[in-house]
């Protein structure tokens, strides 16, 4: 059976289940939620072997649709039986299942999920850790969706924007600075330096501060002149400062590195061809 047929049959079952849900008792409705929460089984014709990329994509889509369907049933249960002892659990399950669906690729349910989370925060007595985890998850989802739609730069921008909101809502959470460090380490230029400096200044964690200072040093080295001064195997002094105006190719190699040794004749050929035009090759051996 193809994945397309499996998905079609599952969507048909969803339609049948939705109609059946309209006239059920609380016990029957909750049992329907429990059954819908069961993850779909791996297709029989893919067992015992690795799925192809298209099969894996289809199966993940099926998992997302399954979670969304279960979320719909849980949400309907909470609305239809708001005073039932399972109503609060149903709302929490709605959030968890919708989150799974959105992360699985159903990005069109993201706004609905955010509304569910706001309702849960308003109606339930959550701890600070629980509220923060829910809000942090929303930030990560928005960044993921931004990446899927517009690429890595959009993801970083959405992630940082979300962290700034978290900083206002939860100003004392150390995780905020860790998230900013994540943005800094994936950024470049002025933006990376500004974020790294902010984290280094305000982080209460010595480990994070040390990592950020190391990142700052690394960023400072980018576009800075590289000065190497040493004596080669023949005892001659090598000083890159004296090679100003030339193109310097640094080759890090070792005799035990097969690909490195294979490339040596090519490097010798490059040197012979372009040395008179200003090419210098410095070989740094790791032996």
SERO-4910 file (N, C-alpha, C, O; in steps of 0.05 Angstrom, whole numbers):
BEGIN
 pado doro    nc1    nc2    nc3   cac1   cac2   cac3    cc1    cc2    cc3    oc1    oc2    oc3
  Unk    A     17    -24      0      0      0      0     18     25      0     36     27     16
  Unk    A     12     44    -17     28     68    -19     21     87      4      0     85     16
  Unk    A     40    105     10     36    124     32     12    142     25     -2    151     43
  Unk    A      8    148     -1    -15    165     -8    -41    152     -1    -60    165      9
  Unk    A    -43    125     -6    -68    111      1    -72    110     31    -94    113     41
  Unk    A    -50    106     46    -51    105     75    -62    132     85    -80    132    102
  Unk    A    -51    154     75    -60    180     84    -89    185     77   -104    196     93
  Unk    A    -98    176     52   -126    179     44   -144    164     63   -165    175     71
  Unk    A   -137    139     69   -154    123     87   -156    136    115   -177    135    128
  Unk    A   -133    146    124   -133    158    151   -150    183    152   -165    187    171
  Unk    A   -149    199    131   -166    223    130   -195    216    129   -212    229    140
  Unk    A   -201    194    116   -229    184    115   -238    176    143   -261    182    151
  Unk    A   -220    163    158   -227    155    185   -232    179    203   -249    179    220
  Unk    A   -216    200    198   -219    225    214   -247    236    210   -261    244    229
  Unk    A   -256    236    185   -282    247    179   -304    231    193   -323    242    204
  Unk    A   -301    204    191   -321    187    205   -321    191    235   -342    193    247
  Unk    A   -297    193    246   -295    197    275   -307    223    284   -319    225    305
  Unk    A   -303    244    268   -313    270    275   -344    270    276   -356    282    294
  Unk    A   -356    256    257   -385    254    257   -395    238    281   -415    244    293
  Unk    A   -380    217    287   -388    200    310   -386    215    336   -401    209    355
  Unk    A   -367    233    338   -362    248    363   -386    266    371   -389    271    394
  Unk    A   -402    274    352   -423    293    358   -444    282    377   -457    298    391
  Unk    A   -448    256    378   -470    245    394   -461    226    415   -475    208    423
  Unk    A   -436    230    425   -425    211    445   -428    222    473   -431    246    477
  Unk    A   -427    203    492   -426    211    520   -398    220    528   -380    216    512
  Unk    A   -394    232    551   -367    241    559   -347    217    560   -324    220    551
  Unk    A   -356    194    569   -338    171    571   -330    162    543   -307    156    538
  Unk    A   -350    161    525   -344    152    497   -326    173    483   -308    166    468
  Unk    A   -331    198    488   -316    219    476   -287    219    485   -268    222    469
  Unk    A   -283    214    511   -256    213    521   -241    188    511   -217    189    506
  Unk    A   -255    166    508   -243    142    497   -234    147    469   -214    137    460
  Unk    A   -250    163    454   -243    169    426   -217    186    426   -200    182    408
  Unk    A   -214    203    446   -189    219    447   -166    201    452   -145    203    439
  Unk    A   -169    182    471   -147    164    478   -139    147    454   -115    144    448
  Unk    A   -158    137    439   -152    121    416   -139    138    394   -121    128    380
  Unk    A   -148    163    391   -136    180    370   -107    187    376    -92    194    358
  Unk    A   -100    187    402    -73    194    410    -52    173    403    -28    178    405
  Unk    A    -61    149    396    -42    128    390    -28    135    364    -41    141    344
  Unk    A     -2    134    364     13    140    339      8    120    317      3     97    323
  Unk    A      9    128    293      4    110    271     26     89    268     50     95    274
  Unk    A     19     65    261     39     44    257     55     49    232     45     60    212
  Unk    A     79     40    232     96     41    208     83     24    187     75      2    192
  Unk    A     82     34    162     70     18    140     83     -9    137    108    -12    139
  Unk    A     67    -30    133     77    -57    133     98    -61    111    117    -76    115
  Unk    A     94    -48     88    113    -53     66    140    -39     70    157    -41     53
  Unk    A    143    -24     93    169    -11     98    184    -24    121    206    -17    128
  Unk    A    171    -44    133    184    -57    156    208    -74    147    206    -87    126
  Unk    A    229    -74    163    252    -90    156    272    -76    137    291    -88    129
  Unk    A    266    -51    130    284    -36    113    282     -6    119    263      2    133
  Unk    A    301      9    110    300     38    114    280     50     95    278     42     72
  Unk    A    265     69    105    246     83     87    262    101     68    283    111     74
  Unk    A    250    104     44    261    124     26    254    152     36    238    155     54
  Unk    A    267    172     24    263    199     33    233    207     30    222    220     47
  Unk    A    221    199      7    193    206      2    175    191     22    155    202     31
  Unk    A    181    166     28    165    150     47    167    162     75    147    164     89
  Unk    A    191    170     83    195    182    109    179    209    111    167    214    131
  Unk    A    180    224     90    166    250     90    136    245     92    122    259    107
  Unk    A    126    225     78     97    219     79     89    209    106     68    216    116
  Unk    A    106    192    118    100    181    144    100    203    166     83    203    184
  Unk    A    119    221    164    120    243    183     95    261    180     84    271    200
  Unk    A     87    264    155     62    279    150     38    265    163     21    278    175
  Unk    A     38    239    160     17    223    172     17    226    203     -4    228    215
  Unk    A     40    225    215     43    229    244     32    256    252     18    259    272
  Unk    A     38    277    236     29    304    242     -2    306    240    -15    317    257
  Unk    A    -13    294    219    -42    294    215    -55    279    238    -77    287    247
  Unk    A    -43    256    246    -54    241    268    -56    257    294    -76    257    308
  Unk    A    -34    272    300    -33    288    324    -54    311    322    -67    317    342
  Unk    A    -57    323    298    -76    344    295   -105    334    299   -121    348    311
  Unk    A   -110    310    288   -137    299    292   -143    294    322   -164    300    331
  Unk    A   -123    282    336   -127    277    365   -130    304    380   -146    305    398
  Unk    A   -116    324    371   -119    350    384   -147    361    380   -158    373    398
  Unk    A   -158    358    356   -185    367    351   -205    353    369   -224    366    379
  Unk    A   -202    327    373   -220    313    390   -218    322    419   -237    325    433
  Unk    A   -193    326    428   -188    336    455   -200    364    460   -212    369    480
  Unk    A   -196    381    440   -207    408    442   -238    407    442   -250    422    458
  Unk    A   -250    391    425   -279    389    425   -290    378    451   -311    386    460
  Unk    A   -275    359    463   -283    348    488   -284    370    510   -304    372    525
  Unk    A   -263    386    511   -262    407    531   -284    428    527   -295    439    547
  Unk    A   -292    433    502   -313    452    497   -341    440    503   -358    454    513
  Unk    A   -344    415    497   -370    402    500   -376    395    529   -399    395    538
  Unk    A   -354    388    543   -358    379    571   -339    396    589   -320    385    601
  Unk    A   -343    422    591   -324    440    605   -322    435    635   -302    442    647
  Unk    A   -342    422    647   -341    417    676   -332    389    682   -330    381    706
  Unk    A   -326    373    662   -318    346    667   -290    345    679   -274    363    675
  Unk    A   -285    324    695   -259    322    709   -236    320    689   -213    325    696
  Unk    A   -241    311    664   -220    309    644   -217    333    627   -200    334    609
  Unk    A   -233    354    632   -233    378    614   -205    392    615   -195    399    594
  Unk    A   -194    395    639   -167    408    641   -146    392    627   -129    402    612
  Unk    A   -147    365    631   -128    348    617   -132    349    587   -112    349    572
  Unk    A   -156    352    578   -162    353    549   -149    378    537   -138    378    515
  Unk    A   -151    401    552   -139    426    542   -108    423    540    -96    432    520
  Unk    A    -96    411    560    -67    407    560    -59    388    538    -38    392    525
  Unk    A    -75    367    533    -69    349    511    -72    362    484    -57    357    465
  Unk    A    -92    380    482    -95    395    457    -70    410    451    -61    410    428
  Unk    A    -58    424    470    -33    439    466    -10    420    458      4    426    439
  Unk    A     -7    398    472     15    380    467     13    368    439     32    366    424
  Unk    A    -12    360    432    -16    347    406    -14    367    383     -3    360    362
  Unk    A    -24    391    386    -22    411    366      8    419    362     16    423    339
  Unk    A     23    420    384     51    426    382     65    405    365     82    412    348
  Unk    A     58    380    370     70    358    355     63    360    325     79    355    307
  Unk    A     38    368    320     29    371    292     44    393    277     52    390    255
  Unk    A     47    416    291     60    439    278     89    433    274    100    439    252
  Unk    A    102    421    293    130    413    290    134    392    268    155    390    256
  Unk    A    112    377    263    113    357    242    108    369    214    108    354    194
  Unk    A    102    395    212     99    407    186     72    420    181     69    434    161
  Unk    A     53    417    199     27    430    195     28    459    205     16    466    226
  Unk    A     42    476    191     47    503    200     21    520    200     20    540    214
  Unk    A      1    511    185    -24    526    185    -39    524    211    -59    538    215
  Unk    A    -30    507    229    -44    505    255    -29    520    277    -36    519    300
  Unk    A     -8    535    270      9    549    289     -6    571    305     -4    573    329
  Unk    A    -23    586    290    -38    608    304    -58    596    323    -62    606    345
  Unk    A    -70    574    315    -89    561    333    -75    550    358    -86    552    380
  Unk    A    -52    539    354    -36    529    377    -29    552    396    -31    549    421
  Unk    A    -22    575    386    -15    597    403    -39    606    419    -36    614    442
  Unk    A    -63    606    406    -87    614    420    -93    594    443   -102    602    464
  Unk    A    -89    568    437    -93    547    458    -75    552    481    -83    549    504
  Unk    A    -50    558    476    -30    562    497    -37    587    514    -34    586    538
  Unk    A    -46    608    502    -55    632    517    -78    625    535    -80    635    557
  Unk    A    -97    609    525   -120    601    541   -111    584    565   -121    588    587
  Unk    A    -92    566    560    -83    549    582    -69    566    604    -73    562    628
  Unk    A    -52    584    595    -38    602    614    -58    618    630    -53    623    654
  Unk    A    -79    627    617    -99    644    631   -117    628    650   -125    638    671
  Unk    A   -123    603    643   -142    587    658   -130    569    679   -144    562    698
  Unk    A   -105    562    675    -93    542    693    -71    554    710    -58    573    702
  Unk    A    -69    544    734    -48    553    753    -22    539    747    -14    520    760
  Unk    A     -8    549    726     17    538    719     40    549    735     38    572    744
  Unk    A     61    533    739     85    544    752    100    561    733     95    561    709
  Unk    A    119    577    743    135    594    726    150    577    705    153    585    682
  Unk    A    160    554    714    175    536    696    157    527    674    165    525    651
  Unk    A    132    520    680    113    510    660    106    532    640    105    528    616
  Unk    A    100    556    651     94    578    633    117    585    615    114    591    591
  Unk    A    141    585    627    165    592    611    170    571    589    176    578    566
  Unk    A    167    546    596    171    524    577    151    527    553    159    522    530
  Unk    A    127    535    559    107    538    539    113    562    521    111    560    496
  Unk    A    121    584    533    128    608    517    153    603    501    155    612    478
  Unk    A    173    590    513    198    584    499    192    566    475    204    570    453
  Unk    A    175    547    478    168    529    456    155    545    433    160    539    410
  Unk    A    139    565    440    127    581    419    148    597    403    146    600    379
  Unk    A    168    607    417    190    621    404    204    603    385    210    611    362
  Unk    A    210    579    394    225    560    377    209    552    353    219    548    331
  Unk    A    182    549    356    165    542    333    165    564    312    168    558    288
  Unk    A    162    588    321    161    611    302    187    613    286    187    618    263
  Unk    A    210    608    300    235    608    287    237    586    266    247    590    244
  Unk    A    227    562    273    228    539    255    211    545    230    219    539    208
  Unk    A    188    557    234    170    563    212    182    584    194    181    583    170
  Unk    A    195    604    206    209    625    191    231    613    174    235    621    151
  Unk    A    245    594    185    267    581    170    255    565    146    266    566    124
  Unk    A    233    551    151    221    535    129    211    553    107    212    545     83
  Unk    A    202    577    113    191    595     93    212    613     80    211    617     56
  Unk    A    231    623     96    249    644     85    278    639     91    295    656     84
  Unk    A    286    616    102    314    610    105    326    617    132    312    626    151
  Unk    A    352    613    134    366    615    160    367    643    172    363    645    196
  Unk    A    370    663    155    371    690    166    344    698    179    343    710    200
  Unk    A    322    690    166    296    695    177    292    680    203    279    690    221
  Unk    A    303    656    204    300    640    229    314    654    252    303    657    274
  Unk    A    339    664    247    354    678    269    340    703    278    339    709    301
  Unk    A    329    718    258    315    743    265    290    737    282    285    751    302
  Unk    A    275    716    275    251    709    289    258    699    317    244    704    337
  Unk    A    280    684    319    288    672    344    297    694    364    289    695    387
  Unk    A    313    713    354    321    735    371    297    752    380    295    760    403
  Unk    A    279    758    361    255    773    368    239    759    390    229    772    408
  Unk    A    237    733    388    223    718    408    237    719    435    224    720    456
  Unk    A    263    718    435    279    719    460    274    746    473    272    747    498
  Unk    A    273    767    458    269    794    469    242    795    484    240    808    504
  Unk    A    222    782    473    196    781    486    198    765    512    187    773    532
  Unk    A    212    743    511    216    727    535    231    742    557    224    740    580
  Unk    A    250    759    549    265    775    568    247    794    583    251    800    607
  Unk    A    226    804    570    208    822    583    188    807    601    182    816    623
  Unk    A    180    784    592    161    768    608    174    753    631    163    751    653
  Unk    A    199    744    626    214    729    646    242    740    648    261    727    638
  Unk    A    246    763    660    272    777    659    294    763    674    318    769    669
  Unk    A    288    744    692    309    732    708    315    703    699    329    689    714
  Unk    A    306    695    676    312    668    667    339    667    653    343    680    633
  Unk    A    358    651    663    384    649    650    383    636    622    401    640    606
  Unk    A    361    621    617    359    609    591    358    630    568    366    624    545
  Unk    A    348    654    575    346    675    554    373    681    543    376    684    518
  Unk    A    393    684    560    420    691    551    432    668    535    447    672    517
  Unk    A    426    644    544    435    620    529    424    620    501    438    613    482
  Unk    A    399    628    498    386    629    471    399    651    454    403    648    430
  Unk    A    406    674    467    419    695    453    447    687    443    456    694    422
  Unk    A    460    671    461    487    661    453    484    643    428    501    643    411
  Unk    A    463    627    427    458    610    404    455    627    379    465    619    358
  Unk    A    441    650    381    438    667    358    466    679    350    473    680    327
  Unk    A    481    688    371    507    700    365    526    681    352    540    688    333
  Unk    A    526    656    361    544    636    349    537    629    321    554    617    306
  Unk    A    513    635    312    504    629    285    503    654    267    497    652    244
  Unk    A    510    677    279    509    702    264    538    709    257    557    695    262
  Unk    A    541    732    244    567    742    236    568    772    239    548    785    242
  Unk    A    593    782    236    597    811    236    588    825    261    591    815    284
  Unk    A    578    849    257    571    867    280    549    855    297    550    856    322
  Unk    A    529    842    285    507    830    300    518    809    319    510    808    343
  Unk    A    535    791    310    546    770    327    562    782    350    560    773    373
  Unk    A    578    803    345    594    815    366    577    829    387    582    827    411
  Unk    A    556    843    378    538    857    397    524    837    415    522    841    440
  Unk    A    513    815    404    499    796    420    518    781    439    511    777    462
  Unk    A    542    775    430    561    761    447    570    779    470    573    770    492
  Unk    A    574    805    464    582    824    485    559    827    506    565    829    530
  Unk    A    534    826    497    512    828    515    510    804    534    506    807    558
  Unk    A    514    780    522    513    756    538    536    755    558    533    748    582
  Unk    A    560    763    549    584    763    567    580    783    590    590    778    612
  Unk    A    566    805    585    562    825    606    542    817    627    546    822    650
  Unk    A    521    804    619    499    799    637    497    770    647    481    764    665
  Unk    A    512    751    635    508    723    643    519    718    671    542    725    677
  Unk    A    503    705    689    512    698    715    528    672    715    540    664    735
  Unk    A    528    658    692    541    632    690    570    635    681    575    646    659
  Unk    A    589    627    697    617    629    689    623    613    664    638    622    647
  Unk    A    610    590    661    615    574    637    605    588    612    619    588    592
  Unk    A    581    599    613    570    613    590    586    638    584    591    645    561
  Unk    A    595    652    605    611    676    601    638    669    588    646    683    570
  Unk    A    650    648    596    675    639    584    671    632    555    688    639    538
  Unk    A    650    617    549    644    610    522    639    634    504    648    635    481
  Unk    A    626    654    516    620    678    500    645    695    496    649    706    474
  Unk    A    662    696    516    688    711    512    705    697    491    719    710    475
  Unk    A    704    670    490    719    655    470    707    661    442    722    664    423
  Unk    A    681    663    441    668    670    415    676    698    406    681    702    383
  Unk    A    677    717    425    685    744    418    714    745    407    719    759    388
  Unk    A    731    730    419    759    729    409    760    717    381    775    727    364
  Unk    A    744    697    377    742    685    350    732    705    330    742    707    308
  Unk    A    711    720    338    700    740    319    719    762    314    720    773    291
  Unk    A    735    770    333    755    791    329    777    782    309    789    799    295
  Unk    A    782    756    308    803    746    290    794    746    261    810    746    243
  Unk    A    768    745    257    757    745    229    764    772    216    760    793    227
  Unk    A    775    771    192    784    794    176    808    808    188    817    828    177
  Unk    A    819    797    210    844    809    220    868    796    207    867    772    200
  Unk    A    890    810    205    915    798    192    924    774    209    924    775    233
  Unk    A    933    754    195    944    730    208    975    732    207    987    731    186
  Unk    A    987    733    230   1016    735    232   1028    709    241   1022    699    263
  Unk    A   1044    697    224   1058    672    230   1088    677    228   1098    689    208
  Unk    A   1103    669    248   1132    673    248   1145    648    261   1140    642    284
  Unk    A   1161    634    245   1174    610    255   1198    603    237   1202    615    217
  Unk    A   1212    582    246   1234    572    229   1226    546    216   1214    529    230
  Unk    A   1232    543    191   1224    519    177   1244    496    182   1263    500    198
  Unk    A   1240    473    170   1257    450    175   1286    455    167   1304    441    176
  Unk    A   1290    474    149   1317    480    141   1330    501    158   1353    509    154
  Unk    A   1315    511    178   1326    532    196   1322    560    186   1331    579    198
  Unk    A   1308    563    163   1303    590    152   1279    602    166   1260    589    173
  Unk    A   1281    628    171   1260    642    185   1237    649    165   1242    659    143
  Unk    A   1213    642    173   1189    648    158   1173    669    173   1167    665    197
  Unk    A   1166    691    160   1151    712    173   1131    723    152   1139    735    132
  Unk    A   1106    718    158   1085    726    138   1084    757    135   1074    767    115
  Unk    A   1093    771    156   1093    800    153   1111    810    130   1107    831    119
  Unk    A   1132    794    124   1150    801    103   1140    792     75   1153    797     55
  Unk    A   1117    778     75   1105    769     50   1081    786     42   1064    778     27
  Unk    A   1080    810     53   1058    828     48   1055    833     18   1075    838      4
  Unk    A   1031    832      8   1026    836    -21   1025    810    -37   1018    810    -60
  Unk    A   1033    788    -24   1032    762    -37   1007    746    -28    994    752     -8
  Unk    A   1000    726    -45    978    708    -37    991    684    -23   1008    670    -34
  Unk    A    982    679      2    994    658     18    973    636     21    951    640     30
  Unk    A    981    612     13    964    588     17    976    572     40    999    562     38
  Unk    A    960    568     61    969    552     84    958    524     80    934    519     77
  Unk    A    976    504     81    968    476     77    975    461    103    998    456    109
  Unk    A    954    454    118    958    437    142    956    408    134    936    399    124
  Unk    A    977    393    139    978    365    129    994    347    148   1004    357    168
  Unk    A    995    321    142   1010    302    157   1016    278    139   1001    272    121
  Unk    A   1038    265    145   1046    242    128   1026    219    131   1023    202    113
  Unk    A   1013    217    155    993    196    159    966    202    147    947    186    148
  Unk    A    963    226    135    938    234    122    939    228     92    952    243     77
  Unk    A    926    206     84    928    198     56    919    219     36    935    225     18
  Unk    A    896    232     40    887    253     21    907    276     20    911    289     -1
  Unk    A    919    283     43    939    305     44    963    299     26    971    315     10
  Unk    A    973    274     28    996    266     12    989    266    -18   1006    273    -34
  Unk    A    965    257    -24    956    256    -52    956    285    -64    962    288    -88
  Unk    A    950    305    -48    948    332    -57    975    346    -61    977    366    -74
  Unk    A    996    335    -49   1022    348    -50   1032    354    -78   1041    376    -83
  Unk    A   1031    335    -96   1040    341   -124   1024    364   -136   1035    380   -152
  Unk    A    998    365   -130    982    387   -141    991    414   -130    993    434   -145
  Unk    A    998    414   -104   1007    439    -92   1034    448   -104   1039    471   -109
  Unk    A   1051    428   -109   1077    434   -121   1073    446   -149   1087    464   -158
  Unk    A   1053    435   -164   1047    445   -190   1037    474   -189   1044    490   -205
  Unk    A   1019    479   -169   1009    507   -166   1032    526   -160   1033    548   -171
  Unk    A   1050    517   -143   1072    535   -135   1090    541   -159   1098    564   -164
  Unk    A   1096    520   -175   1112    524   -198   1099    543   -219   1112    558   -232
  Unk    A   1073    541   -221   1058    556   -241   1054    585   -233   1056    603   -250
  Unk    A   1049    590   -207   1041    617   -199   1060    631   -180   1055    653   -171
  Unk    A   1083    618   -173   1101    631   -154   1111    658   -164   1113    677   -149
  Unk    A   1118    659   -190   1128    684   -201   1107    706   -201   1114    730   -203
  Unk    A   1081    699   -198   1060    719   -197   1052    726   -168   1034    741   -164
  Unk    A   1067    715   -149   1063    723   -121   1051    702   -103   1043    709    -80
  Unk    A   1049    677   -111   1038    656    -94   1060    644    -76   1081    636    -86
  Unk    A   1055    642    -50   1072    628    -31   1055    607    -18   1032    611    -10
  Unk    A   1067    583    -15   1053    561     -1   1069    554     23   1093    547     22
  Unk    A   1056    555     47   1068    547     72   1055    521     81   1031    520     86
  Unk    A   1071    500     84   1061    474     93   1066    471    123   1089    472    132
  Unk    A   1044    466    138   1046    462    167   1041    433    173   1018    424    170
  Unk    A   1061    418    181   1058    389    185   1049    384    214   1059    396    233
  Unk    A   1030    365    217   1021    357    243   1035    332    253   1027    321    274
  Unk    A   1056    323    240   1071    299    248   1084    303    275   1097    285    286
***
